């Protein structure tokens, strides 16, 4: 498969994977730690969406599905499919416990991307494509325009019934 096409497909798949898992696990509903609250309210002050800002803050402050998806892809790249993904999931699980994170979004992200990479390897997508794709996916949420990304995340949270009740 053409590498640029593969990276583009992997970026779309990883973006959907981590955003849906993190939203389903409730990241937009409330800040898990003080830093996520500060980030969420800061994004709202700059014209963003509070729920989307909480989502962004939570993924900065804790190993959620974005980190799990990236680490799962890196594990598959370095060690192989599925062993590397399973080892990454274990490490993310330990990281969640060290951060006193009550959820399992990171572990779920690492496990789901391991299965996705295994399935997509049948059509020529490689773990390396998923590593690069995940970096692109995270950049769209955290690195380009926080207010705009937060509004998209807030809209997804509304549709999934996970929008914040805080103001």
C-alpha positions as CSV (number, residue, x, y, z in Angstrom):
1,X,0.0,0.0,0.0
2,X,1.2,3.5,-0.7
3,X,2.6,5.0,2.5
4,X,0.9,8.4,2.3
5,X,-2.5,6.7,1.7
6,X,-1.8,4.2,4.5
7,X,-0.9,7.0,7.0
8,X,-4.1,9.0,6.0
9,X,-6.3,5.9,6.5
10,X,-4.5,5.1,9.8
11,X,-4.9,8.7,11.0
12,X,-8.7,8.5,10.4
13,X,-9.0,5.2,12.0
14,X,-7.0,6.1,15.1
15,X,-8.8,9.5,15.4
16,X,-12.2,7.8,15.5
17,X,-10.9,5.1,17.8
18,X,-9.6,7.4,20.5
19,X,-12.2,10.1,20.3
20,X,-15.1,7.6,20.5
21,X,-13.5,5.7,23.4
22,X,-12.6,8.8,25.4
23,X,-16.1,10.3,24.8
24,X,-17.8,7.0,25.7
25,X,-15.7,6.8,28.9
26,X,-16.9,10.3,29.9
27,X,-13.9,12.6,29.4
28,X,-16.1,15.5,28.2
29,X,-18.4,15.2,31.3
30,X,-16.0,16.5,34.0
31,X,-12.4,17.1,34.7
32,X,-10.7,14.2,36.3
33,X,-8.0,16.3,37.9
34,X,-7.4,19.9,38.6
35,X,-5.2,20.4,35.5
36,X,-8.1,19.2,33.3
37,X,-10.4,21.7,34.9
38,X,-8.0,24.6,34.3
39,X,-7.4,23.5,30.7
40,X,-11.2,23.1,30.0
41,X,-12.1,26.5,31.4
42,X,-9.1,28.1,29.6
43,X,-10.3,26.7,26.3
44,X,-13.9,28.0,27.0
45,X,-12.5,31.5,27.7
46,X,-10.9,31.5,24.3
47,X,-14.2,30.7,22.6
48,X,-14.2,26.9,22.8
49,X,-16.6,24.4,24.2
50,X,-16.4,23.5,27.9
51,X,-17.0,19.8,27.4
52,X,-14.5,19.6,24.6
53,X,-12.0,21.6,26.8
54,X,-12.5,19.0,29.6
55,X,-11.8,16.3,27.0
56,X,-8.6,18.0,25.9
57,X,-7.6,18.6,29.5
58,X,-8.2,15.0,30.6
59,X,-6.1,13.6,27.8
60,X,-3.2,15.9,28.7
61,X,-3.3,15.0,32.4
62,X,-3.9,11.2,32.3
63,X,-3.1,8.2,30.0
64,X,-6.5,8.0,28.3
65,X,-7.4,6.5,24.9
66,X,-5.2,8.9,23.0
67,X,-2.1,7.7,24.9
68,X,-3.3,4.1,24.9
69,X,-3.9,4.1,21.2
70,X,-0.4,5.7,20.5
71,X,1.4,3.3,22.9
72,X,-0.5,0.3,21.5
73,X,0.6,1.2,18.0
74,X,4.2,1.8,19.2
75,X,4.2,-1.6,21.0
76,X,2.9,-3.4,17.9
77,X,5.6,-1.6,15.9
78,X,8.5,-2.4,18.3
79,X,7.5,-5.9,19.5
80,X,4.9,-7.2,17.1
81,X,1.2,-7.9,16.8
82,X,-0.4,-8.7,19.2
83,X,2.3,-9.0,21.9
84,X,3.4,-5.4,21.7
85,X,-0.1,-4.1,22.0
86,X,-0.8,-6.3,25.0
87,X,2.3,-5.2,26.7
88,X,1.4,-1.5,26.0
89,X,-2.1,-2.1,27.4
90,X,-0.6,-3.5,30.6
91,X,1.8,-0.5,30.9
92,X,-1.1,1.9,30.3
93,X,-3.2,0.1,32.9
94,X,-0.4,0.5,35.4
95,X,-0.1,4.2,34.5
96,X,-3.8,4.7,35.0
97,X,-3.5,3.2,38.5
98,X,-0.5,5.4,39.3
99,X,-2.4,8.5,38.3
100,X,-5.4,7.3,40.4
101,X,-7.5,7.5,37.2
102,X,-10.7,5.6,37.9
103,X,-11.3,4.7,34.2
104,X,-10.0,2.3,31.7
105,X,-10.0,4.5,28.5
106,X,-6.2,4.1,28.0
107,X,-6.2,0.4,28.4
108,X,-9.3,0.1,26.1
109,X,-7.5,2.3,23.5
110,X,-4.4,0.1,23.6
111,X,-6.4,-3.1,23.3
112,X,-8.7,-1.8,20.5
113,X,-5.9,-0.4,18.4
114,X,-4.0,-3.8,18.7
115,X,-7.0,-5.6,17.3
116,X,-7.5,-2.9,14.6
117,X,-3.8,-3.1,13.6
118,X,-4.0,-6.9,13.4
119,X,-7.1,-6.6,11.1
120,X,-5.7,-3.8,9.0
121,X,-2.4,-5.6,8.5
122,X,-4.4,-7.9,6.2
123,X,-4.9,-5.0,3.7
124,X,-1.4,-3.7,4.0
125,X,-1.5,-1.1,6.8
126,X,1.6,-1.4,9.0
127,X,2.0,-0.5,12.7
128,X,4.4,2.3,11.6
129,X,1.5,3.9,9.6
130,X,-0.6,3.8,12.8
131,X,2.1,5.4,14.9
132,X,2.3,8.3,12.4
133,X,-1.4,8.4,12.0
134,X,-2.0,8.6,15.7
135,X,0.5,11.5,16.0
136,X,-1.5,13.3,13.3
137,X,-4.8,12.5,15.1
138,X,-3.5,13.9,18.4
139,X,-2.2,17.0,16.7
140,X,-5.7,17.7,15.3
141,X,-7.1,17.7,18.8
142,X,-4.3,19.3,20.8
143,X,-2.0,21.1,18.4
144,X,-3.8,23.1,15.8
145,X,-6.8,25.1,17.2
146,X,-8.0,24.3,20.7
147,X,-11.3,26.2,20.5
148,X,-12.3,24.8,17.2
149,X,-11.3,21.2,18.2
150,X,-13.2,21.6,21.5
151,X,-16.4,22.6,19.7
152,X,-16.1,19.5,17.5
153,X,-15.5,17.3,20.6
154,X,-18.4,19.0,22.4
155,X,-20.7,18.2,19.5
156,X,-19.6,14.6,19.6
157,X,-20.2,14.5,23.3
158,X,-23.7,15.9,22.8
159,X,-24.5,13.2,20.2
160,X,-23.2,10.5,22.6
161,X,-25.0,11.8,25.6
162,X,-21.8,12.6,27.4
163,X,-21.9,16.4,27.5
164,X,-20.9,18.1,30.8
165,X,-23.5,19.4,33.2
166,X,-21.0,21.7,34.8
167,X,-20.8,25.4,33.9
